[in-house]
Amino acid sequence: MPKSSVSLHVPAAPEKKHRTFEQRHLQIPRSARYAIMGSIEGDLSEVWIVCHGHGQLARRFISRFLPLERSDRLFIAPEALSRYYLSPPVGGPHPANTPVGASWMTSEDRESEIHDYVNYLDVLHDEIFSVVDRAKVRLWVLGFSQGVATVARWAAYGKVDPDRVVLYAGVLPPELDAEGAARLTRRSPLTIALGTSDDFASPALIAVQEARLRQLGVPHTTIRFDGGHEVIPEVLMRLTEAARG
């Protein structure tokens, strides 16, 4: 019997569809934490809003300002919205005593994070000055390290109208324009504090920032001090003495 040939029909593989993924944003209510030193209902002459650096927490950062504590001064330290463990887990969950820090932002979803913390600081500002008479106090806004860019953006684009802005151990945000920079110095020259042994304040970096300040037309005073990337009591005292001068 002759062999018959059988042809098998194999269906073609379905064409792969290229899926598109979309990211969206949702506005949600959430809790934000801040530390306070002094009496918000006291007879005040100064309010200080101080923004910590990367990996710090508000309650620890505000203690750096104890040398300036006075009955007529109120200190507010907002805490950044993103907390994280400062060390990786080893063999299981983090122990309860693992140190925790906070960050103002990363490069991920950058514009949204900036928008969120500027709004957050605006809400905090409104809460403080719903109790404190803004017309009767001098408002200081100070940022340390990562908090420098935070404070600069807030002063440039938020509700706050500070009497004095201090940028301590950090640099201006790259997108700051002349109009925004002018808001930092509407009431007084910008104050910049940099340690001589600060790894984040190399001579090259300082030269670049000075050139930017000149380009933006920002009046400023730079305080150099012996020390590294840290808040030093003597420097804080120099800030207040310079403001009286």
Phi, psi and omega in degrees: 000128181294146179286136176263143178263137180244126177258129180262133178266112178259117181296144179294145178297137180299142180292131181289131177273137178276112181275141175250135180250141184236138175253135179234167179240146181230128177278126182228152171282145176205168180268140174235141185250144174215157179252151182225140176228119184113178182256119180292341180257011180280179177274092192262147171243342181219143169236130177247124171252116190238127184253124185288175178265179181299131176083007180254169174237153188298316186294328177281320183295321183295335179295340178296342185261009177305323178299340180262001185300134180204153186297335182261014178243136176242130179246131178236126178240100174291146178256135180303153190280345183249111178258155180202159176286139183278351177225149182288155177292148178236105175069027179148191181297159177293137173297160184298333183265013178296130180298141181237142175231177180227154181230139179286327182186167169228186178284345180284124180054045190306309185297321179293320180295319177297314179302317182295315184283333173294317176297318179300312180293327175297317179296317178297317177304313181296323179294315180299312187272008165281344179252315182273137176282107184302326183292343184259358184234155169268128182258118173261138172234120184234134174239138178246131175056241179300332178293346178296308178296325178300309181296318181298317179294320180296314179295328182280324191236354182260195183280336190296142176230078188287152173282330180211133178246130179240125176253108189249113175062049178196180183235160179298146175294147188294333185272359183298126179256179185297322180294316178294319180297326180296331179289334178291335188238027183294326184253335180199160178299150176293141176248129180240131179240127184222134177279145182290337179245027178279120180296339180267007180227059179292157178306322180294318180293320178296318180298319179296316181293319178299321178295319178296317181298320178293318180298321181278352180070040184265114173291133184205160173236133179251126176255120175258140181220156177284113181158177183253219185272077187201156176270120185249132182306319182297326179290319177299320178296322178296325179297314182289325178293319179295325181292331178282337185286000000 
